[in-house]
Each structure stands twice: as structure tokens, then as C-alpha cells.
């Protein structure tokens, strides 16, 4: 699964959590009111509806917990992935910097005793020896 797929699953879980919280709340309130009314009138169906309402509430909480868990886990995964990407980018850039240092070693550099390309070496008067280099 790609990043966009995971993001879509997380959004769907979050949306389901929000929508189901609202709609299940309406069903709970209506069922509790109906059960209470039936019980008040002496109908045995009131107790049965009350039992169903309690089970509904338990199942609703389970589903909402699962949706929250999915959404939170995917958010944490996304944050960890961003942190991992940042770490990897830093590591790769550090390796690239090290590689540049090694690449510089392979290039021909003038040594202190050799003149740089396009430059004439000027020797210090104390070290000049006649006939061994440009006199200046």
C-alpha cells in the first residue's frame, strides 16, 4: 500500500468514527425512549428493547474504539514514516558529504612543493638556491 492508500484508509476510519458517533447517538436516544415508554405501559417488549439497546451501545463503543485505533495508528505510522524519511535523507546527505571528501582526495592537488596550475611558485629568499627555480 502506498502513502495515499494509507491516508485514504485513515480518513475513512476518521469519517466513520465521526459519522457513526452522531448517528448511533440518535439511535441510542430513540431506542432508550421507546424502551422506557413500553416498560412504563407494562409491555414486556420494553425490557427486550432495553436489552437490545444496551447491546447496541456496547457494539457501538467497540466499533468506535476500532475506528479510533485505526485512525490513530495510521497517523502515528505517517509521523514515523516522515521521521524515518528525514533520518534517511540526513544519513544519505552525510554519506554524500563524505563521498565528496573522498572524491577530493582522488583529484590532483598541488603539493606545497609544486606550483598550482597557472601560477608561478615564489620561493622564500631563505630557501632560494641559485639555478633551481625562478628568481624573483
C-alpha positions in Angstrom: 0.0 0.0 0.0 1.2 3.4 -0.9 1.1 6.6 1.2 -2.1 7.8 -0.5 -3.8 4.5 0.1 -2.9 4.6 3.8 -4.1 8.2 4.0 -7.4 7.2 2.4 -7.9 4.4 4.9 -7.1 6.7 7.8 -9.5 9.3 6.6 -12.3 6.7 6.1 -11.8 5.5 9.6 -11.9 9.0 11.0 -15.0 9.9 8.9 -16.7 6.7 10.0 -15.9 7.5 13.7 -17.4 11.0 13.4 -20.5 10.0 11.4 -21.2 6.8 13.4 -20.8 8.7 16.7 -23.6 11.1 15.6 -26.0 8.6 14.1 -25.5 5.9 16.7 -26.3 8.5 19.4 -29.6 9.3 17.7 -30.5 5.6 17.6 -29.5 5.1 21.2 -31.6 8.0 22.4 -34.6 6.9 20.4 -34.3 3.3 21.5 -33.9 4.2 25.2 -37.0 6.4 25.0 -39.1 3.7 23.2 -37.9 1.0 25.7 -38.8 3.3 28.6 -42.2 4.1 27.2 -43.0 0.4 26.6 -41.9 -0.5 30.1 -44.0 2.3 31.5 -47.1 0.9 29.8 -46.4 -2.6 31.1 -45.2 -4.2 27.9 -42.6 -7.0 28.1 -41.3 -5.8 24.8 -39.9 -2.7 26.8 -37.4 -5.0 28.7 -36.4 -6.7 25.5 -35.8 -3.4 23.7 -33.8 -2.1 26.6 -31.6 -5.2 26.4 -31.1 -4.7 22.7 -30.3 -1.0 23.3 -27.6 -2.0 25.9 -26.0 -4.4 23.4 -26.2 -1.7 20.7 -24.3 0.7 23.0 -21.6 -2.0 23.7 -21.2 -2.8 20.0 -21.1 0.9 19.1 -18.3 1.6 21.6 -16.4 -1.4 20.2 -16.7 -0.1 16.6 -15.8 3.5 17.6 -12.8 2.2 19.5 -11.6 0.2 16.4 -12.1 3.3 14.2 -10.1 5.5 16.5 -7.4 2.9 16.8 -7.1 2.6 13.0 -7.0 6.3 12.5 -4.6 6.9 15.4 -2.3 4.1 14.3 -2.2 5.3 10.7 -1.4 8.9 11.9 1.4 7.5 14.1 2.6 5.5 11.1 2.6 8.5 8.9 4.5 10.6 11.5 7.0 7.8 12.0 7.5 7.4 8.2 8.1 11.2 7.9 10.7 10.9 10.7 12.3 7.9 9.0 12.4 9.7 5.7 14.1 12.7 7.4 16.6 10.5 9.1 17.4 8.6 5.9 17.7 11.9 4.0 20.2 13.2 6.6 22.1 9.9 6.5 22.3 9.9 2.7 23.4 13.6 2.6 26.1 12.8 5.2 27.3 9.9 3.1 27.3 12.2 0.0 29.4 14.7 2.0 31.8 12.0 3.0 32.0 10.8 -0.6 32.8 14.4 -1.8 35.7 14.3 0.7 37.0 11.1 -0.8 36.5 12.4 -4.3 38.6 15.4 -3.4 41.5 13.1 -2.4 41.5 11.4 -5.8 41.9 14.8 -7.7 45.4 16.0 -8.4 46.2 18.8 -5.9 49.3 20.8 -6.0 51.5 19.9 -3.1 53.3 22.6 -1.2 56.4 21.9 -3.3 54.6 22.1 -6.6 53.2 25.2 -8.2 49.5 25.4 -8.7 48.4 25.2 -12.3 48.7 28.6 -13.9 50.8 30.1 -11.1 54.4 30.6 -10.7 56.0 29.4 -7.5 57.6 32.0 -5.4 60.2 30.7 -3.1 61.2 32.3 0.1 64.5 34.1 -0.1 66.0 32.0 2.7 65.4 28.8 0.6 66.4 30.0 -2.8 69.3 28.2 -4.4 70.8 29.6 -7.5 69.8 27.9 -10.7 67.0 25.8 -9.1 63.9 27.8 -9.9 62.6 31.2 -10.9 64.4 34.0 -9.2 62.2 36.9 -8.2 
